Structures are given as structure tokens and as C-alpha cells.
Amino acid sequence: MGEWAGETVGPDVWETCRELIPTGSVFAFLAEHRGALFPAGMFADMYPSANGRPSMPPQVLAAAVTLQALHGLSDFETVQELRCDLRWKAACGLGLHDMAFDPSLLAYFRRRLSRSVRPNRVFEAVREVVKATGVLKGKHRRALDSTVLDDAVATQDTVTQLIAAVRAVIREVPGADQVAAVQCTAHDYTDPGKPRIAWNDEQARAALVDALVTDALRLLGHLPDQQLGEKAANAIGLLALVAGQDVEPAEDSDGRDGRWRITRGTAPDRMVSTVDPEARHVHKTRTHQQDGYKAHLAIEPETGLYTAVTLTPGSGAEHHEARVGLGLLAGEDTPLDVLGDTAYSTGDARRALEEAGHRLFLKPAPLRPAVPGGFTLDDFAIDTTNGIVTCPAGHTVPLSDPGGRHHQRKASFRDLCTGCPLRERCTKAKAGRILTIRPHHDLQTTARRQAATDPAWQADYRRWRPPVERAVAWLVHHGNRRLRYRGTIANNAWLHTRTAALNLRRLINLGLTRTNDTWHLATATA
């Protein structure tokens, strides 16, 4: 990698202007302890060649991207600060007359970092400082939450996606341009604009979608068989996805005559843009929709420190909060009090966390009665061991064996509901009430009972669950809810750097200092 001799362009800002740098700020801390936090050897594997060295030392770039993530700046804005702001110069070790570097060097450094064996090493470095200070010693609570981060691209409609995907295949796949010239007739794909139709005419829009899908399928069907590189293969896969996700056979079509229309509703796991194929529609609530990714957080609620984070696409069962939350706690080596909202209160998550020895303060999901104000599942006596269920009217029926993809059991009251005086409070179904009992039913029932009747549980939940909302607010402050990058990998790297910077700022506020090569907190209070 080569060694940096420590030379500066002009006077050393930290040595000459120390009194101008705010005491107790991240700037002052990095100016004094940058070398200890980001030692040169920390980045040796990113620059394995011994021939020469990077144009700018990686420890300087690490300090720059940490400050960039903390303040939510673009690459251009970051370099402007490094050129014009004494605080930034001091923090990164630049001289007074140093003009810093081209903004593209920050993108180059992030790309090297993301492709390395330790892409989150900045977060890991700050986590080691947290460990060394002992600030989390005896802190046995972790609060889980997630928040939606808006993507960095515009959401595209079906027409825009189809045209962009066809253009990508023509551009990336050898020979695709000749195939398109013969097979694709719905639009001039060399024209950068949208097709010229009457966009307020529903029939014209439907005809255009039908023609574009037909073009896409013809193009895919007539491409020559050949070995493809990564970009070409991705372009073909993207076109195949776009050609199928938003369309269905026309109303009077059997799906074999090549006539298509836009699907009624939104396809599950729909790709929202060909520019960022991993961004998704996200429903954080039933009424509020965003497009982007989910940031998943685990924090220690007393100090507000992020103990683990990750970023995932916004939809898909594998990206659900409960499943991701288990991964956030996987690195913990002692039993914890785990706090979370209803998103984390699935039966599978409860079982896994209890088996790991954790105490659960996860808010149970409310039960919805079949009739407004009527009986819920908890009003029935359900004995899963003996396989019987008794309704509020005293009728007892057997439970079926587990079946189906979700291994559910059913209790059917059917004819017993006829003439029952409680029927109006129980069901509106003509065939009578049928209960569906899911796996881990007993766990969920116990959790609901505890949440409703245990004052100590309620007090702990009210005391220690809300601080995670403060951590979410810190994360998205100053416009940081909108991401700057495309793709899960790049944005996950940003999330780790952002939370590392926030942790560092929090530690400094708690009195972080370094003496005799040891990190510790100068104050004992949080």
C-alpha cells in the first residue's frame, strides 16, 4: 500500500488553529485520534500492490466518508468542505493550503471498501471502541426497529420500464441491435423520448403496452445463443422480469395469442425502476407507501448506541423485520431483554429468541374479531395438546391435524352455530365459524396475556421501547431518509458508515477519550 509520510500542504491546521475547532466535536476528536481509530494497517488488504501508493491515504478518506455520512453530504459537497472548512481540514489531517482531491476519489474508495472482505470495517472499528470503553457492560437490553429509506431514483411506470429494458438489451447484448431492428416495431428505441400517443386515451395506452410487451418477448425469443458477460446476462434477466411483472393476458385472451394488458393492482415484489432494480414498494403501514429499502436497527436503549444494523430491499418474506431481527441479535453472547413492536412478534421469531435465552418484550399483534366488537381467538378455549376447542357457547369440536404450506390446524363449528344465541357476536359466515390455529399458538396466547395483564412487563416496555424511535430520528435527520446510492450493497455500506458516525458522536458526548493507548469514557453518566 505504501506509507504516508504525513506531509501537509501548508501549515498543519490542527496544530496552528486548534482553538478554532469546537471542543468535544467529532472534528476535534478525529483531528486528535484519527490515526488510532483508523490505523494505516486497517486498509492494507484494500491496496495489496507494493508498487506505489494511493493518491490519498485511506485513513484520510475513511475520516472523510465518516464525516460525509454524519452530515449527509454529496461527494462534491464533501470535497468543498475539505477545501474551505478548517474543521474538516483538521479532522482529516489536511494542510491549510491543501485543495483535497477530486470527488470521484470518494466513490473509488467506497467501491474498494464494498468489494473488500470487510466492507463494514468503519462500523467495526467504532464497535471495537464501544467494546473497549465498556459502555455496554451490564446493559442487557436491545430494542429492534426498522424504517423505510427512500430510493435515489424515480419510480418508473410500465411503459418507461419496458422501453428502458429493451434499450439495455440492445446496448449490452452482442447482436441484439440487428434482432431488434427486425422484431421490435412498437417504438423507435433510439428515440430518447416516450412514444407519441394520446396518453389520455385508455385504448391507445393499452395498445401501446400490448405492443411493447410483444416487442420484448420477440426480442428475447430471437436472441442468438451465445456466452454472455455479466452485464449482458443482467440486461436479459431484467427485460424478462419487466415484461412479466406488470402485465397479464388481455380480458378475452387465453394467454397464447400474444395480447396483453396492464395487471389490475400491483404485482408482489414489483421492481419500481430499471435504474435501481433492487428498490421496491414498501408498505410500512396499511395506508402509507414508499419506494426504497428498509434499514433494520438494533440499539441499546439506555445509551442510544447502534449495536447492529443492516439494509434490505423493502419487500419479500426473507426481508421481514422478524427474520432480519434474529440476524441483528446473532452476535450477542449473553441473554438479553429484547424489545420490539408487533412486526417482530411472529411465532417463529418468539420461538427462536426464547430458545436463545432472551426475555421478550415484543408487542403482540392485536386479534381482529370476525364480527366488529365480537369474539376473538382468545375467547375460545383452545387445547392444542389434546386437540380440542370450546367456543364461548360451550360447544366443543376437535382440531384437525396440521396441514397446508403453513401447517395450520382448523376447528370447524359449522352446524353447531345454527340457532346459537351468540352467533351474531361470533360469525357472519353462513356455514358457521371455522377457527384457524397457526403454529406457535400457545406462545402467542401467553404473550398476549402477559402484555395485557403484567404491570412489570408493561412498565419495562413503555420505558425502554421508545428510545429506538430516537435512534431512527437520528438516522434520518437532515435529509438522510433519501438514499444517495443505488443497490443494496452500496446503501448497506452507507448505513453502516452513517451509524458508525452517529455512534462515534454519541461516544464523544459520553466523554470518549484515549490515554495510554486505551479508549475510555471520562464521565460515568449517560
NUKELO-460903 format. One record per residue (C-alpha): residue number from 1; residue in three letters; x, y, z. Coordinates in steps of 0.25 Angstrom, whole numbers. Example, Ala and Ser with C-alpha at 12.3 -4.5 7.8 and 13.67 -1.06 7.14 Angstrom:
{1 'ALA' {49 -18 31}}
{2 'SER' {55 -4 29}}
***
This chain:
{1 'MET' {0 0 0}}
{2 'GLY' {11 9 3}}
{3 'GLU' {13 19 15}}
{4 'TRP' {9 33 16}}
{5 'ALA' {20 42 21}}
{6 'GLY' {10 51 28}}
{7 'GLU' {14 63 19}}
{8 'THR' {3 74 18}}
{9 'VAL' {1 85 8}}
{10 'GLY' {3 98 16}}
{11 'PRO' {2 99 32}}
{12 'ASP' {-4 88 40}}
{13 'VAL' {-18 93 43}}
{14 'TRP' {-19 85 56}}
{15 'GLU' {-6 90 61}}
{16 'THR' {-8 104 57}}
{17 'CYS' {-23 106 58}}
{18 'ARG' {-27 97 69}}
{19 'GLU' {-34 107 77}}
{20 'LEU' {-44 109 66}}
{21 'ILE' {-48 95 65}}
{22 'PRO' {-60 93 74}}
{23 'THR' {-56 85 87}}
{24 'GLY' {-64 72 88}}
{25 'SER' {-68 71 74}}
{26 'VAL' {-65 60 64}}
{27 'PHE' {-56 69 57}}
{28 'ALA' {-47 71 69}}
{29 'PHE' {-47 56 72}}
{30 'LEU' {-43 52 58}}
{31 'ALA' {-32 62 58}}
{32 'GLU' {-26 57 70}}
{33 'HIS' {-29 42 69}}
{34 'ARG' {-31 39 55}}
{35 'GLY' {-19 30 54}}
{36 'ALA' {-23 22 66}}
{37 'LEU' {-37 20 61}}
{38 'PHE' {-33 17 46}}
{39 'PRO' {-19 12 46}}
{40 'ALA' {-12 10 33}}
{41 'GLY' {-11 -5 34}}
{42 'MET' {-26 -5 35}}
{43 'PHE' {-27 -3 20}}
{44 'ALA' {-15 -11 15}}
{45 'ASP' {-23 -22 9}}
{46 'MET' {-30 -12 0}}
{47 'TYR' {-17 -8 -6}}
{48 'PRO' {-9 -20 -8}}
{49 'SER' {1 -15 -18}}
{50 'ALA' {14 -11 -13}}
{51 'ASN' {16 -2 -26}}
{52 'GLY' {13 12 -22}}
{53 'ARG' {2 16 -12}}
{54 'PRO' {-12 22 -13}}
{55 'SER' {-13 37 -17}}
{56 'MET' {-19 40 -4}}
{57 'PRO' {-16 32 9}}
{58 'PRO' {-28 22 12}}
{59 'GLN' {-29 27 27}}
{60 'VAL' {-31 41 22}}
{61 'LEU' {-42 36 12}}
{62 'ALA' {-48 28 24}}
{63 'ALA' {-49 40 32}}
{64 'ALA' {-55 48 20}}
{65 'VAL' {-66 38 18}}
{66 'THR' {-69 37 33}}
{67 'LEU' {-72 52 33}}
{68 'GLN' {-79 51 20}}
{69 'ALA' {-89 41 25}}
{70 'LEU' {-90 49 38}}
{71 'HIS' {-94 62 31}}
{72 'GLY' {-101 55 19}}
{73 'LEU' {-93 62 8}}
{74 'SER' {-91 58 -6}}
{75 'ASP' {-77 55 -11}}
{76 'PHE' {-76 69 -17}}
{77 'GLU' {-80 76 -4}}
{78 'THR' {-71 68 4}}
{79 'VAL' {-59 72 -5}}
{80 'GLN' {-63 86 -4}}
{81 'GLU' {-63 85 12}}
{82 'LEU' {-49 79 11}}
{83 'ARG' {-44 91 3}}
{84 'CYS' {-51 102 10}}
{85 'ASP' {-55 98 25}}
{86 'LEU' {-44 98 35}}
{87 'ARG' {-51 88 44}}
{88 'TRP' {-51 77 32}}
{89 'LYS' {-37 80 29}}
{90 'ALA' {-33 78 44}}
{91 'ALA' {-41 65 45}}
{92 'CYS' {-35 59 32}}
{93 'GLY' {-21 64 34}}
{94 'LEU' {-20 73 22}}
{95 'GLY' {-11 85 22}}
{96 'LEU' {-17 99 21}}
{97 'HIS' {-14 101 6}}
{98 'ASP' {-18 87 2}}
{99 'MET' {-28 86 -9}}
{100 'ALA' {-32 72 -5}}
{101 'PHE' {-36 63 -17}}
{102 'ASP' {-45 60 -28}}
{103 'PRO' {-59 56 -23}}
{104 'SER' {-58 43 -31}}
{105 'LEU' {-48 38 -21}}
{106 'LEU' {-58 36 -11}}
{107 'ALA' {-66 28 -20}}
{108 'TYR' {-54 20 -23}}
{109 'PHE' {-51 18 -8}}
{110 'ARG' {-65 13 -5}}
{111 'ARG' {-65 3 -17}}
{112 'ARG' {-52 -3 -12}}
{113 'LEU' {-57 -3 2}}
{114 'SER' {-70 -10 -2}}
{115 'ARG' {-63 -21 -11}}
{116 'SER' {-53 -24 1}}
{117 'VAL' {-54 -35 11}}
{118 'ARG' {-58 -26 21}}
{119 'PRO' {-68 -15 15}}
{120 'ASN' {-73 -10 28}}
{121 'ARG' {-59 -8 35}}
{122 'VAL' {-62 6 39}}
{123 'PHE' {-74 2 47}}
{124 'GLU' {-66 -10 52}}
{125 'ALA' {-55 0 57}}
{126 'VAL' {-65 9 64}}
{127 'ARG' {-71 -4 70}}
{128 'GLU' {-57 -8 76}}
{129 'VAL' {-56 6 82}}
{130 'VAL' {-70 3 89}}
{131 'LYS' {-65 -10 94}}
{132 'ALA' {-52 -4 99}}
{133 'THR' {-59 6 107}}
{134 'GLY' {-68 -4 114}}
{135 'VAL' {-80 6 112}}
{136 'LEU' {-89 -6 109}}
{137 'LYS' {-85 -15 120}}
{138 'GLY' {-97 -19 129}}
{139 'LYS' {-106 -13 118}}
{140 'HIS' {-115 -25 115}}
{141 'ARG' {-126 -18 107}}
{142 'ARG' {-127 -17 92}}
{143 'ALA' {-138 -10 84}}
{144 'LEU' {-141 -14 70}}
{145 'ASP' {-148 -6 59}}
{146 'SER' {-148 -3 44}}
{147 'THR' {-150 10 36}}
{148 'VAL' {-152 12 21}}
{149 'LEU' {-141 19 13}}
{150 'ASP' {-146 26 0}}
{151 'ASP' {-138 21 -12}}
{152 'ALA' {-129 30 -20}}
{153 'VAL' {-137 28 -33}}
{154 'ALA' {-150 32 -39}}
{155 'THR' {-161 21 -39}}
{156 'GLN' {-164 17 -54}}
{157 'ASP' {-177 13 -60}}
{158 'THR' {-179 1 -68}}
{159 'VAL' {-176 7 -82}}
{160 'THR' {-163 14 -77}}
{161 'GLN' {-158 1 -71}}
{162 'LEU' {-161 -7 -83}}
{163 'ILE' {-154 3 -93}}
{164 'ALA' {-142 4 -83}}
{165 'ALA' {-141 -11 -82}}
{166 'VAL' {-141 -13 -97}}
{167 'ARG' {-131 -2 -99}}
{168 'ALA' {-122 -8 -89}}
{169 'VAL' {-122 -22 -96}}
{170 'ILE' {-119 -15 -110}}
{171 'ARG' {-108 -7 -103}}
{172 'GLU' {-101 -19 -95}}
{173 'VAL' {-104 -32 -103}}
{174 'PRO' {-96 -35 -116}}
{175 'GLY' {-105 -36 -128}}
{176 'ALA' {-117 -31 -121}}
{177 'ASP' {-118 -18 -129}}
{178 'GLN' {-120 -26 -142}}
{179 'VAL' {-130 -34 -136}}
{180 'ALA' {-138 -22 -130}}
{181 'ALA' {-137 -15 -144}}
{182 'VAL' {-145 -27 -149}}
{183 'GLN' {-154 -31 -138}}
{184 'CYS' {-157 -19 -130}}
{185 'THR' {-167 -9 -137}}
{186 'ALA' {-175 -3 -125}}
{187 'HIS' {-166 9 -123}}
{188 'ASP' {-153 15 -128}}
{189 'TYR' {-143 10 -117}}
{190 'THR' {-133 20 -122}}
{191 'ASP' {-142 32 -118}}
{192 'PRO' {-139 36 -104}}
{193 'GLY' {-154 41 -102}}
{194 'LYS' {-167 34 -99}}
{195 'PRO' {-175 28 -110}}
{196 'ARG' {-184 39 -117}}
{197 'ILE' {-198 35 -114}}
{198 'ALA' {-211 41 -108}}
{199 'TRP' {-207 38 -93}}
{200 'ASN' {-221 42 -89}}
{201 'ASP' {-227 31 -98}}
{202 'GLU' {-228 18 -90}}
{203 'GLN' {-229 9 -102}}
{204 'ALA' {-217 16 -108}}
{205 'ARG' {-209 13 -95}}
{206 'ALA' {-214 -2 -95}}
{207 'ALA' {-210 -4 -109}}
{208 'LEU' {-196 2 -107}}
{209 'VAL' {-194 -7 -95}}
{210 'ASP' {-198 -19 -103}}
{211 'ALA' {-188 -15 -114}}
{212 'LEU' {-177 -13 -105}}
{213 'VAL' {-178 -26 -97}}
{214 'THR' {-179 -33 -111}}
{215 'ASP' {-166 -26 -115}}
{216 'ALA' {-159 -30 -102}}
{217 'LEU' {-164 -45 -104}}
{218 'ARG' {-160 -45 -118}}
{219 'LEU' {-146 -39 -115}}
{220 'LEU' {-144 -50 -104}}
{221 'GLY' {-148 -61 -113}}
{222 'HIS' {-139 -57 -125}}
{223 'LEU' {-126 -54 -118}}
{224 'PRO' {-115 -63 -123}}
{225 'ASP' {-110 -74 -114}}
{226 'GLN' {-96 -69 -108}}
{227 'GLN' {-88 -68 -96}}
{228 'LEU' {-91 -55 -89}}
{229 'GLY' {-84 -46 -79}}
{230 'GLU' {-90 -41 -66}}
{231 'LYS' {-95 -28 -72}}
{232 'ALA' {-102 -35 -84}}
{233 'ALA' {-108 -46 -75}}
{234 'ASN' {-113 -36 -65}}
{235 'ALA' {-120 -28 -76}}
{236 'ILE' {-127 -40 -82}}
{237 'GLY' {-132 -44 -68}}
{238 'LEU' {-137 -30 -65}}
{239 'LEU' {-145 -30 -78}}
{240 'ALA' {-151 -43 -75}}
{241 'LEU' {-155 -38 -62}}
{242 'VAL' {-161 -25 -67}}
{243 'ALA' {-168 -32 -78}}
{244 'GLY' {-176 -41 -68}}
{245 'GLN' {-177 -33 -55}}
{246 'ASP' {-188 -23 -59}}
{247 'VAL' {-196 -30 -70}}
{248 'GLU' {-206 -41 -71}}
{249 'PRO' {-213 -47 -83}}
{250 'ALA' {-224 -38 -89}}
{251 'GLU' {-238 -39 -84}}
{252 'ASP' {-243 -49 -95}}
{253 'SER' {-229 -55 -97}}
{254 'ASP' {-225 -69 -92}}
{255 'GLY' {-210 -65 -91}}
{256 'ARG' {-206 -71 -104}}
{257 'ASP' {-210 -61 -115}}
{258 'GLY' {-199 -50 -110}}
{259 'ARG' {-209 -40 -106}}
{260 'TRP' {-206 -33 -92}}
{261 'ARG' {-211 -22 -83}}
{262 'ILE' {-206 -16 -70}}
{263 'THR' {-209 -24 -58}}
{264 'ARG' {-220 -19 -49}}
{265 'GLY' {-214 -16 -36}}
{266 'THR' {-199 -17 -32}}
{267 'ALA' {-190 -29 -34}}
{268 'PRO' {-184 -35 -22}}
{269 'ASP' {-169 -31 -20}}
{270 'ARG' {-171 -21 -32}}
{271 'MET' {-158 -15 -37}}
{272 'VAL' {-160 0 -37}}
{273 'SER' {-149 5 -46}}
{274 'THR' {-139 -1 -56}}
{275 'VAL' {-129 9 -51}}
{276 'ASP' {-129 2 -38}}
{277 'PRO' {-135 -12 -39}}
{278 'GLU' {-134 -15 -25}}
{279 'ALA' {-143 -4 -20}}
{280 'ARG' {-157 -8 -16}}
{281 'HIS' {-170 -3 -12}}
{282 'VAL' {-171 -2 3}}
{283 'HIS' {-183 -2 12}}
{284 'LYS' {-179 2 26}}
{285 'THR' {-194 3 29}}
{286 'ARG' {-207 -1 22}}
{287 'THR' {-209 14 17}}
{288 'HIS' {-194 19 15}}
{289 'GLN' {-186 14 3}}
{290 'GLN' {-171 18 0}}
{291 'ASP' {-161 13 -11}}
{292 'GLY' {-148 9 -6}}
{293 'TYR' {-141 0 5}}
{294 'LYS' {-143 -4 19}}
{295 'ALA' {-132 0 30}}
{296 'HIS' {-132 -10 41}}
{297 'LEU' {-127 -6 54}}
{298 'ALA' {-123 -12 68}}
{299 'ILE' {-120 -1 79}}
{300 'GLU' {-116 -1 93}}
{301 'PRO' {-127 8 98}}
{302 'GLU' {-120 14 110}}
{303 'THR' {-108 19 103}}
{304 'GLY' {-115 20 89}}
{305 'LEU' {-103 13 82}}
{306 'TYR' {-106 4 70}}
{307 'THR' {-101 -10 73}}
{308 'ALA' {-104 -16 59}}
{309 'VAL' {-111 -11 46}}
{310 'THR' {-114 -16 32}}
{311 'LEU' {-121 -11 20}}
{312 'THR' {-130 -20 11}}
{313 'PRO' {-140 -18 0}}
{314 'GLY' {-153 -13 4}}
{315 'SER' {-161 -25 2}}
{316 'GLY' {-160 -40 2}}
{317 'ALA' {-162 -51 13}}
{318 'GLU' {-147 -52 15}}
{319 'HIS' {-146 -37 18}}
{320 'HIS' {-157 -37 28}}
{321 'GLU' {-154 -30 41}}
{322 'ALA' {-155 -42 50}}
{323 'ARG' {-146 -51 41}}
{324 'VAL' {-135 -39 40}}
{325 'GLY' {-136 -36 55}}
{326 'LEU' {-131 -50 58}}
{327 'GLY' {-119 -47 50}}
{328 'LEU' {-117 -34 57}}
{329 'LEU' {-116 -41 70}}
{330 'ALA' {-108 -53 65}}
{331 'GLY' {-95 -46 70}}
{332 'GLU' {-99 -45 84}}
{333 'ASP' {-93 -54 94}}
{334 'THR' {-102 -52 106}}
{335 'PRO' {-117 -53 109}}
{336 'LEU' {-124 -40 106}}
{337 'ASP' {-137 -33 108}}
{338 'VAL' {-142 -31 94}}
{339 'LEU' {-152 -20 91}}
{340 'GLY' {-159 -18 78}}
{341 'ASP' {-173 -15 72}}
{342 'THR' {-183 -25 66}}
{343 'ALA' {-174 -27 54}}
{344 'TYR' {-164 -35 62}}
{345 'SER' {-175 -43 69}}
{346 'THR' {-177 -55 60}}
{347 'GLY' {-177 -69 65}}
{348 'ASP' {-165 -73 59}}
{349 'ALA' {-157 -61 64}}
{350 'ARG' {-162 -63 78}}
{351 'ARG' {-158 -78 78}}
{352 'ALA' {-144 -75 73}}
{353 'LEU' {-142 -64 83}}
{354 'GLU' {-147 -71 95}}
{355 'GLU' {-138 -83 91}}
{356 'ALA' {-126 -74 91}}
{357 'GLY' {-130 -70 105}}
{358 'HIS' {-135 -56 103}}
{359 'ARG' {-146 -49 110}}
{360 'LEU' {-156 -44 101}}
{361 'PHE' {-163 -30 101}}
{362 'LEU' {-169 -31 87}}
{363 'LYS' {-183 -25 86}}
{364 'PRO' {-193 -36 81}}
{365 'ALA' {-201 -33 69}}
{366 'PRO' {-216 -30 72}}
{367 'LEU' {-226 -40 69}}
{368 'ARG' {-237 -36 59}}
{369 'PRO' {-251 -41 62}}
{370 'ALA' {-259 -47 51}}
{371 'VAL' {-270 -38 55}}
{372 'PRO' {-267 -24 60}}
{373 'GLY' {-268 -24 75}}
{374 'GLY' {-270 -39 75}}
{375 'PHE' {-262 -51 80}}
{376 'THR' {-247 -52 76}}
{377 'LEU' {-238 -65 77}}
{378 'ASP' {-235 -63 92}}
{379 'ASP' {-250 -64 95}}
{380 'PHE' {-249 -79 91}}
{381 'ALA' {-243 -90 100}}
{382 'ILE' {-232 -96 91}}
{383 'ASP' {-225 -108 96}}
{384 'THR' {-214 -111 85}}
{385 'THR' {-209 -123 93}}
{386 'ASN' {-222 -131 93}}
{387 'GLY' {-226 -125 80}}
{388 'ILE' {-240 -119 84}}
{389 'VAL' {-246 -105 84}}
{390 'THR' {-258 -100 92}}
{391 'CYS' {-266 -88 88}}
{392 'PRO' {-272 -77 97}}
{393 'ALA' {-285 -84 96}}
{394 'GLY' {-279 -97 101}}
{395 'HIS' {-279 -105 89}}
{396 'THR' {-266 -114 87}}
{397 'VAL' {-260 -119 74}}
{398 'PRO' {-247 -126 70}}
{399 'LEU' {-235 -119 64}}
{400 'SER' {-230 -124 51}}
{401 'ASP' {-216 -129 48}}
{402 'PRO' {-206 -119 43}}
{403 'GLY' {-207 -117 28}}
{404 'GLY' {-204 -107 17}}
{405 'ARG' {-192 -99 14}}
{406 'HIS' {-193 -92 27}}
{407 'HIS' {-196 -105 36}}
{408 'GLN' {-209 -99 41}}
{409 'ARG' {-220 -106 49}}
{410 'LYS' {-235 -104 48}}
{411 'ALA' {-246 -105 57}}
{412 'SER' {-260 -105 50}}
{413 'PHE' {-273 -102 57}}
{414 'ARG' {-282 -101 45}}
{415 'ASP' {-295 -107 49}}
{416 'LEU' {-293 -104 64}}
{417 'CYS' {-294 -89 60}}
{418 'THR' {-309 -91 55}}
{419 'GLY' {-318 -85 65}}
{420 'CYS' {-307 -82 75}}
{421 'PRO' {-311 -69 83}}
{422 'LEU' {-296 -64 82}}
{423 'ARG' {-295 -65 67}}
{424 'GLU' {-297 -50 64}}
{425 'ARG' {-285 -48 72}}
{426 'CYS' {-277 -59 66}}
{427 'THR' {-278 -60 51}}
{428 'LYS' {-285 -55 39}}
{429 'ALA' {-282 -68 31}}
{430 'LYS' {-294 -76 26}}
{431 'ALA' {-286 -89 28}}
{432 'GLY' {-283 -85 43}}
{433 'ARG' {-270 -82 50}}
{434 'ILE' {-257 -88 46}}
{435 'LEU' {-244 -85 54}}
{436 'THR' {-230 -85 48}}
{437 'ILE' {-220 -89 58}}
{438 'ARG' {-205 -85 54}}
{439 'PRO' {-192 -92 59}}
{440 'HIS' {-187 -86 72}}
{441 'HIS' {-201 -82 76}}
{442 'ASP' {-199 -85 91}}
{443 'LEU' {-186 -76 90}}
{444 'GLN' {-195 -65 84}}
{445 'THR' {-206 -67 94}}
{446 'THR' {-197 -66 106}}
{447 'ALA' {-190 -53 100}}
{448 'ARG' {-204 -46 99}}
{449 'ARG' {-208 -50 113}}
{450 'GLN' {-195 -45 118}}
{451 'ALA' {-195 -32 111}}
{452 'ALA' {-210 -29 115}}
{453 'THR' {-208 -33 130}}
{454 'ASP' {-194 -32 135}}
{455 'PRO' {-191 -18 140}}
{456 'ALA' {-176 -20 141}}
{457 'TRP' {-176 -24 126}}
{458 'GLN' {-184 -12 122}}
{459 'ALA' {-175 -3 130}}
{460 'ASP' {-162 -8 124}}
{461 'TYR' {-168 -8 110}}
{462 'ARG' {-172 7 112}}
{463 'ARG' {-159 11 118}}
{464 'TRP' {-149 4 108}}
{465 'ARG' {-156 2 95}}
{466 'PRO' {-158 17 91}}
{467 'PRO' {-143 21 91}}
{468 'VAL' {-142 13 78}}
{469 'GLU' {-150 24 71}}
{470 'ARG' {-140 34 75}}
{471 'ALA' {-129 26 69}}
{472 'VAL' {-138 25 56}}
{473 'ALA' {-139 40 56}}
{474 'TRP' {-124 42 58}}
{475 'LEU' {-122 33 46}}
{476 'VAL' {-131 40 36}}
{477 'HIS' {-128 54 41}}
{478 'HIS' {-124 65 31}}
{479 'GLY' {-130 59 19}}
{480 'ASN' {-123 45 21}}
{481 'ARG' {-136 38 19}}
{482 'ARG' {-134 39 4}}
{483 'LEU' {-122 30 0}}
{484 'ARG' {-111 35 -10}}
{485 'TYR' {-107 22 -16}}
{486 'ARG' {-113 10 -24}}
{487 'GLY' {-114 -4 -20}}
{488 'THR' {-114 -12 -7}}
{489 'ILE' {-99 -13 -5}}
{490 'ALA' {-95 2 -7}}
{491 'ASN' {-107 6 2}}
{492 'ASN' {-104 -4 13}}
{493 'ALA' {-89 1 13}}
{494 'TRP' {-95 15 15}}
{495 'LEU' {-104 11 26}}
{496 'HIS' {-92 5 34}}
{497 'THR' {-84 17 32}}
{498 'ARG' {-95 26 36}}
{499 'THR' {-98 18 49}}
{500 'ALA' {-83 17 52}}
{501 'ALA' {-82 33 51}}
{502 'LEU' {-94 34 60}}
{503 'ASN' {-88 24 70}}
{504 'LEU' {-75 32 70}}
{505 'ARG' {-83 45 72}}
{506 'ARG' {-91 39 84}}
{507 'LEU' {-78 33 90}}
{508 'ILE' {-71 47 89}}
{509 'ASN' {-83 53 96}}
{510 'LEU' {-82 42 107}}
{511 'GLY' {-67 46 109}}
{512 'LEU' {-59 37 100}}
{513 'THR' {-44 40 101}}
{514 'ARG' {-31 32 99}}
{515 'THR' {-20 31 109}}
{516 'ASN' {-8 22 110}}
{517 'ASP' {-13 15 97}}
{518 'THR' {-27 12 103}}
{519 'TRP' {-41 16 100}}
{520 'HIS' {-49 20 112}}
{521 'LEU' {-60 30 116}}
{522 'ALA' {-56 41 124}}
{523 'THR' {-70 42 130}}
{524 'ALA' {-78 31 136}}
{525 'THR' {-92 36 133}}
{526 'ALA' {-100 34 121}}
***
